[in-house]
């Protein structure tokens, strides 16, 4: 099992749903790692990420490092967290103290972009629920269903994972967009009522797909 931003966002969504906790939102988190001769440059990756001015109204920059979690997901929960990009950039935003919280990552997968998305699609199609062990040892079970979204980029997929057993239901929308061997992954998480797929997830995914096309052709 692996630790991932998916786990951190589920933890964050649950915390936000349980209490209107205040999170720092004054630092934009953008990290670029790795490089090879076939991957876009750091400037290209950063230019392809949405900025706060391009997000739906009410969002502010957010430092996801503040809530990185030791929670662990099973393999189904990692389907949208592809391994070993040659280069990666990511950023995050929040709308208020209770979200939704949006994380965007763009990675390059030279020679295997189509395979990465195809593998994720197969794993999600075989998965209707997955479990996540939280920091306190408790287990959260999430139901997974496909999102009805248009095809974005060369290929795309979308799912919604929802934990309904909590006192206040929480949800994580995931959209994966491929443009050649460049893949963008968008995660939107928070109390289920706040994660409005059409107003938040689809709007962000459409803008991110357009920006990736402009950056990478």
Backbone torsions as a table, in degrees:
resi	resn	phi	psi	omega
1	UNK	NA	152.3	-176.8
2	UNK	-124.3	155.4	174.8
3	UNK	-96.4	141.7	-173.0
4	UNK	-151.9	172.7	175.4
5	UNK	-65.2	-27.2	176.5
6	UNK	-59.5	-48.1	179.3
7	UNK	-61.6	-44.2	-179.6
8	UNK	-61.7	-40.0	-178.8
9	UNK	-69.8	-36.2	176.2
10	UNK	-63.9	-43.6	177.0
11	UNK	-60.0	-47.1	-179.0
12	UNK	-62.0	-42.7	179.6
13	UNK	-61.8	-41.4	179.6
14	UNK	-66.2	-41.2	177.9
15	UNK	-62.8	-43.0	-179.0
16	UNK	-65.9	-37.8	-179.6
17	UNK	-69.4	-35.2	-176.6
18	UNK	-77.6	-29.5	-179.4
19	UNK	-153.0	149.0	179.7
20	UNK	-82.5	61.9	-176.2
21	UNK	-70.2	145.3	-178.9
22	UNK	-93.1	127.8	177.9
23	UNK	-114.8	143.4	177.5
24	UNK	-65.2	133.4	-178.6
25	UNK	-129.7	26.8	-173.7
26	UNK	-99.3	-2.8	-176.3
27	UNK	-121.7	121.9	174.8
28	UNK	-76.8	127.8	-179.0
29	UNK	-97.9	109.3	176.3
30	UNK	-133.4	120.2	-177.8
31	UNK	-129.6	132.5	176.8
32	UNK	-119.8	128.7	-178.5
33	UNK	-128.5	146.0	172.3
34	UNK	74.5	164.1	176.5
35	UNK	-168.7	143.7	166.6
36	UNK	-146.5	171.8	-173.1
37	UNK	-65.6	-18.5	-176.0
38	UNK	-97.6	-8.9	-174.1
39	UNK	-93.9	155.1	174.0
40	UNK	-57.6	156.1	178.6
41	UNK	-74.4	168.1	177.2
42	UNK	-57.2	-43.1	-179.6
43	UNK	-64.0	-38.0	179.0
44	UNK	-65.7	-42.2	178.4
45	UNK	-64.4	-45.6	179.9
46	UNK	-64.0	-38.4	179.6
47	UNK	-66.5	-25.8	-177.2
48	UNK	-83.4	-13.8	178.0
49	UNK	-77.8	142.7	173.7
50	UNK	-64.6	147.2	173.8
51	UNK	-102.4	169.7	-177.5
52	UNK	-61.7	-32.2	-179.9
53	UNK	-69.4	-17.9	179.8
54	UNK	-96.8	-3.9	179.2
55	UNK	-82.3	160.7	172.2
56	UNK	-56.6	159.5	-175.0
57	UNK	-59.9	145.7	175.0
58	UNK	94.7	-9.4	-178.9
59	UNK	-85.7	146.7	176.3
60	UNK	-130.7	157.1	175.3
61	UNK	-57.5	148.0	-174.8
62	UNK	-143.9	139.8	179.9
63	UNK	-98.1	100.0	-178.5
64	UNK	-66.7	-20.0	176.8
65	UNK	-59.8	-24.4	179.7
66	UNK	-63.0	-21.9	-174.0
67	UNK	-126.6	18.7	176.5
68	UNK	-55.7	138.5	-167.6
69	UNK	-120.5	153.2	171.5
70	UNK	-89.8	4.6	177.8
71	UNK	-62.1	147.6	-177.2
72	UNK	-123.8	138.3	178.4
73	UNK	-108.7	154.5	172.4
74	UNK	-76.2	-178.3	-171.3
75	UNK	-60.8	-33.5	179.4
76	UNK	-63.0	-40.1	-179.8
77	UNK	-68.6	-12.7	179.6
78	UNK	-102.3	3.2	-174.8
79	UNK	-60.2	-32.4	-179.9
80	UNK	-95.6	20.1	-177.6
81	UNK	-124.9	70.2	-171.7
82	UNK	-61.5	144.9	-176.7
83	UNK	-80.4	149.3	161.1
84	UNK	54.4	56.0	169.8
85	UNK	-65.0	145.5	177.2
86	UNK	-65.6	-35.9	178.3
87	UNK	-144.7	146.2	-178.9
88	UNK	-147.1	143.5	170.8
89	UNK	-132.8	147.2	178.9
90	UNK	-151.2	159.6	-179.5
91	UNK	-151.8	167.6	-178.0
92	UNK	-149.4	152.9	-178.3
93	UNK	-140.9	158.1	176.5
94	UNK	-139.0	148.3	173.1
95	UNK	-111.1	98.7	-179.7
96	UNK	71.9	-173.2	-175.0
97	UNK	-76.5	-23.7	-175.9
98	UNK	-109.2	6.2	175.5
99	UNK	86.8	-174.1	17.2
100	UNK	-74.6	158.6	176.1
101	UNK	-108.2	134.0	-177.4
102	UNK	-122.6	127.6	174.9
103	UNK	-116.5	132.5	177.7
104	UNK	-123.2	128.2	175.9
105	UNK	-127.2	139.4	174.3
106	UNK	-124.0	125.7	180.0
107	UNK	-129.2	155.4	176.2
108	UNK	-108.3	137.1	-176.8
109	UNK	-132.5	74.1	-173.1
110	UNK	-53.7	123.8	175.7
111	UNK	78.8	-0.9	-176.2
112	UNK	-141.9	18.8	-178.8
113	UNK	-59.1	-47.7	-179.2
114	UNK	-62.9	-38.1	-179.7
115	UNK	-65.4	-40.0	-179.0
116	UNK	-61.1	-46.2	-179.4
117	UNK	-68.8	-41.0	179.4
118	UNK	-61.4	-40.4	179.1
119	UNK	-65.5	-43.6	178.0
120	UNK	-61.4	-41.2	179.9
121	UNK	-62.1	-44.4	179.3
122	UNK	-61.7	-41.8	-178.6
123	UNK	-67.0	-41.0	179.2
124	UNK	-70.0	-36.1	178.5
125	UNK	-63.9	-30.0	179.9
126	UNK	-87.2	-0.3	-170.9
127	UNK	-121.0	123.3	174.4
128	UNK	-111.1	-19.8	174.5
129	UNK	-144.9	156.7	168.3
130	UNK	-148.1	160.0	-175.6
131	UNK	-116.0	147.9	178.3
132	UNK	-132.9	126.6	177.5
133	UNK	-88.1	121.3	-175.3
134	UNK	-84.3	172.7	-179.1
135	UNK	-57.3	-33.7	-176.9
136	UNK	-86.5	4.5	179.0
137	UNK	92.0	-9.1	177.4
138	UNK	-75.2	162.1	-178.5
139	UNK	-116.2	129.8	174.2
140	UNK	-104.9	130.3	177.3
141	UNK	-107.7	129.8	-178.3
142	UNK	-117.0	135.2	173.7
143	UNK	-88.7	135.3	-175.0
144	UNK	-114.6	129.4	178.1
145	UNK	-138.4	147.7	179.6
146	UNK	-68.2	148.3	172.6
147	UNK	-92.6	145.4	175.9
148	UNK	-91.7	96.0	-177.3
149	UNK	-130.2	154.4	174.7
150	UNK	-69.5	159.9	174.2
151	UNK	-70.8	128.3	-179.8
152	UNK	-117.9	142.2	-178.0
153	UNK	64.8	-149.9	176.2
154	UNK	-76.5	-27.5	-179.9
155	UNK	-163.8	154.1	178.7
156	UNK	-160.8	161.5	173.7
157	UNK	-148.7	158.6	178.4
158	UNK	-148.7	140.0	176.4
159	UNK	-139.2	159.6	174.2
160	UNK	-124.6	126.4	175.6
161	UNK	-108.9	127.5	-174.2
162	UNK	-131.8	129.6	176.5
163	UNK	-100.8	106.2	-175.3
164	UNK	-97.1	-6.8	-178.3
165	UNK	-81.1	-13.4	179.5
166	UNK	-72.6	163.1	178.5
167	UNK	-57.7	-43.0	172.7
168	UNK	-118.4	119.3	-177.2
169	UNK	-58.7	140.3	175.6
170	UNK	-119.7	156.5	-176.2
171	UNK	-142.5	151.5	172.1
172	UNK	-130.9	118.3	170.2
173	UNK	-92.1	136.6	177.3
174	UNK	-127.1	129.9	174.7
175	UNK	-127.5	130.8	176.5
176	UNK	-114.8	128.7	-177.1
177	UNK	-124.4	129.5	177.7
178	UNK	-113.2	133.0	170.9
179	UNK	-127.8	99.1	-171.5
180	UNK	64.6	-126.2	178.3
181	UNK	-100.5	14.9	175.9
182	UNK	-102.4	129.3	-176.6
183	UNK	-123.7	130.0	173.5
184	UNK	-106.6	136.5	177.3
185	UNK	-122.7	123.3	-179.4
186	UNK	-113.0	127.3	176.6
187	UNK	-120.2	127.5	175.2
188	UNK	-122.5	123.4	-173.2
189	UNK	-136.5	152.5	176.7
190	UNK	161.1	-171.3	170.4
191	UNK	-53.2	137.7	-171.7
192	UNK	-54.2	-37.7	-178.7
193	UNK	-66.8	-24.8	-178.5
194	UNK	-86.4	-20.8	-178.4
195	UNK	-88.9	80.3	-179.6
196	UNK	-83.1	111.0	-171.6
197	UNK	-60.1	-45.5	-176.5
198	UNK	-74.0	-40.0	-175.0
199	UNK	-79.3	-30.4	-178.1
200	UNK	-109.8	-67.3	-170.0
201	UNK	-61.5	-52.3	-177.8
202	UNK	-66.8	-39.4	179.5
203	UNK	-61.6	-44.6	178.8
204	UNK	-66.3	-42.8	-178.4
205	UNK	-62.3	-42.5	179.3
206	UNK	-62.3	-45.4	-179.9
207	UNK	-66.5	-38.9	179.5
208	UNK	-66.8	-39.4	177.6
209	UNK	-62.3	-43.5	179.0
210	UNK	-62.5	-40.2	-178.1
211	UNK	-71.2	-35.2	175.4
212	UNK	-65.5	-39.6	177.6
213	UNK	-63.4	-42.4	179.0
214	UNK	-63.9	-35.5	-176.8
215	UNK	-80.8	-35.8	-170.9
216	UNK	-116.7	1.0	175.7
217	UNK	82.6	NA	NA
